[in-house]
């Protein structure tokens, strides 16, 4: 990997600005928690695991800036920072999972030793970062068996190194299969309205020299009908207890098309993406983003004024349309509720 999505620099967090890709490789230097939160909210950094890592680092950064305060004031200000991070993106559960890990450090550590608490928070943020890298490689190792030589692999949005601490989930599976010597072709959905497939996934694949073709979102069914797609492989932002999965808007349509054409549809995600508190996907909160994202392309308006616009960032794919969920603990098949409970609860 020739780039780093996010880095801890001691007194700042360095983030690759994904809004500028693929034409400009530019990094943001975030010197406080507010800057990190803004980077998450504006999608300078995106992808469920990546924003979890960013939030943890932002909280650790806040602690370093606030450690001179009295212990009781420090605790109150840190809770405000955690709340601020929670408000950035509502759907990706990894964000809340990472914040909760940081909160536990705040709650159980001796609050009178603010300097020690600050160091503990920094170590926890870096642990979350390293764990994500390890988990992604395990996902790739487990999932690579699902891709066969000559396959056409269809992806949607970006679930690569840019969406994680590094390596990727769905793209991690692709990289794992490619490194094993298998040769195949990746079809990349452009992923409207922000084009994360065309801008980001294709860019990553080009960096890795894995052959890929960018297609418009509306081409998928036609390619399936022509027999060019052997499997569909996507990431996830939240998975309910029964296996229902929230991912970038348009994922559900691909799952329906894959089911019609009898093509396996796979989800690749760390177990931290599973939310056992939610029984089904109907309970997953769906982020509604700004209408301007749909109305404009390259800052030029393409939708007439007066037309209504919907812009949900995610949709939910029912578990019955999912062939398997690829996690760091192995490939999980139906019944998902039983198997997710088994790997998460033991």
Steps between C-alpha positions, in 0.01 A plus 500: 500500500656827385284727720371519855136579570565632850804546725554598863773763511515558877350849512285472188318251278596482132212404270504436127232733359284261297291783359794597276571154359583372244650814347664651808671312783481742790516450876320690775675568829240500777632661817186466711193282542277752322711473184483120512121511547468737206713270283264211584183703445614644166629159384862603470534162671224241461434129530371341820829368644696812396267745673511286815879529501478873427254561784723314747802703392297821521403419859862423590602830340242687708634343819850629426365851449280492812730321746592822683141538622381391846402129499125561536503763223714274283245218527209729408684645200601154378137384514410799280767389250362144494151635439631724222655199327175304527313770308718477188356192322200306641504172303850348533506310829882478504499870587298440817692181579832689498360792702364257759845343537646844567218578744576187699857622549364833626260328739724239661838677512596719799369839388729682745801387299411695187843460344485121540144495368607698194775248426254213546260658248779542245601137541140385456458703180818349357382154609174550308706605195731196516213260565319624190805436283529147636127432463496615138778262404317214668183586307704490180656167594165337578308648206752439221374143453170639366667655194600264221727561199310663215228638724341837440473661843254788543556752778297797623627816673843469665593238756876513457796649682337842471199380700708342777828540686653326198464202260120492495206266553335419164812621317705311756338180370583604144860583594533169685380299201725697261806453722428126498551502124140489385426715197158655454336831412331752729198701389465819703161667543549878474275539810297818464474764624854540640662245266700314765534206261621697198719738702629281782464126434629527143788715626595237759482217246717692256755551780498123557511426124184291521304530172171681540220656298285785630131470415198719566276369776228420247723259302522228766191303397604498136847365583347230719268401217800470268670261741788737577449508878594199712436656839412828669721613788417801721587645839261600780433790735277312744377141522195413710472186713313312226759588232312788335772735377518876447742611230530780247176585319461273197625187675149361547433530126813298425394230746159468331665480157752243622221288647306511171810393305602239762829674571639483854489827692762536775550755777850554644520676838670477839294370790511853645248589225244260650247666729339227710272759663299521178286198412445595133611754243179697549655640819817629331505883483554624145693822450337756270764719340487839332284531186784689331695175467236374256420833338860584407785333316842667524327801661270540198127463552345225287155481662245773425402720790160407634553124469492306828812299588557197722852420617515211748862394538418134563246228439441165671546163332286222656702206628313256275679656200846459655690178430762553772659760727880499495652600835839477668368190677408319181227477238159498667202347324134461591348494751670835556346575838630174647844533343545870579408431861746211507802699379418816697378354829685168499 
